[in-house]
Structure formats: structure tokens, C-alpha cells
Amino acid sequence: MEEYGIGNAIMRRNEDIALDMMKFIAVTTGYGKTGSPEAGFKGGTVSKAEDYAQHLLDLFGQCLAAVQGKK
């Protein structure tokens, strides 16, 4: 992570801020995951790793656009 200092203020790159935002959203909401089967019950199928990775990449793009002020 690159940080740039100007006086006492530290500026972070938009990509770093978007990554932190994406991690927070993904962890707190379970974004991109489906329910995992419990003992004796199949509530949903576990998504493939590629699908989960694609969901996270899409979320990162949305977070980056939000940080940059794009709609």
C-alpha cells in the first residue's frame, strides 16, 4: 500500500481505499457466496471459486467507481 505524505496528512490511492471498502463489504455481508450445505440439508450450492472471484472483481469495480465519484 502506498501512502503519500503532505505535511501531517497522509493520502491513500483510490485503489487502496476501494480495496478496503470491498473487503469490508464482502466480509460483513458474505457478498458473492451462496449458503453452504449443513448436515442433512442442502440449502444451496456452494459457488465455484471462479464465480466467487468474479463477484469480488465486480464489487471492487463498483467500489473504485464510488471512490472516484463516478456513477
C-alpha positions in Angstrom: 0.0 0.0 0.0 1.4 3.3 -1.0 0.8 6.4 1.2 1.9 9.9 0.3 2.5 12.4 3.0 1.7 16.1 2.6 2.5 17.8 5.9 0.7 15.8 8.5 -1.9 14.5 6.2 -1.5 11.0 4.6 -3.1 10.4 1.2 -4.0 7.0 0.0 -4.5 5.9 -3.5 -8.1 5.4 -4.7 -7.4 1.7 -5.4 -6.3 1.1 -1.8 -9.4 2.8 -0.4 -11.6 0.8 -2.8 -9.9 -2.5 -1.8 -10.5 -1.8 1.8 -14.1 -1.0 1.1 -14.6 -4.2 -1.0 -13.1 -6.3 1.8 -15.3 -4.8 4.4 -18.5 -5.3 2.3 -17.5 -8.8 1.3 -16.7 -9.9 4.9 -19.7 -8.3 6.6 -22.3 -9.3 4.0 -21.0 -12.6 2.6 -21.1 -10.9 -0.9 -20.9 -13.4 -3.7 -21.2 -16.5 -1.6 -24.2 -18.8 -1.5 -25.3 -20.7 1.5 -23.2 -23.7 2.4 -24.9 -27.1 3.0 -25.5 -28.0 6.6 -25.7 -31.6 8.0 -28.6 -33.3 6.3 -29.8 -30.3 4.5 -28.7 -28.8 1.2 -29.9 -25.2 1.4 -27.9 -24.0 -1.6 -24.9 -24.9 -3.6 -21.5 -23.5 -2.9 -20.5 -21.4 -5.8 -17.3 -22.2 -7.7 -14.2 -20.3 -6.9 -14.2 -18.7 -10.3 -17.7 -17.3 -9.7 -16.8 -16.0 -6.3 -13.7 -14.3 -7.7 -15.8 -12.7 -10.4 -18.2 -11.4 -7.9 -15.4 -9.9 -5.9 -13.9 -8.3 -9.0 -17.2 -6.8 -9.9 -17.6 -5.4 -6.3 -14.1 -3.9 -6.5 -15.0 -2.1 -9.7 -18.2 -0.7 -8.1 -16.2 0.4 -5.0 -13.5 2.0 -7.2 -16.1 3.9 -9.2 -17.7 5.1 -5.9 -14.4 6.3 -4.5 -13.6 8.1 -7.7 -17.0 9.8 -7.7 -18.3 8.0 -10.9 -21.9 6.8 -11.2 
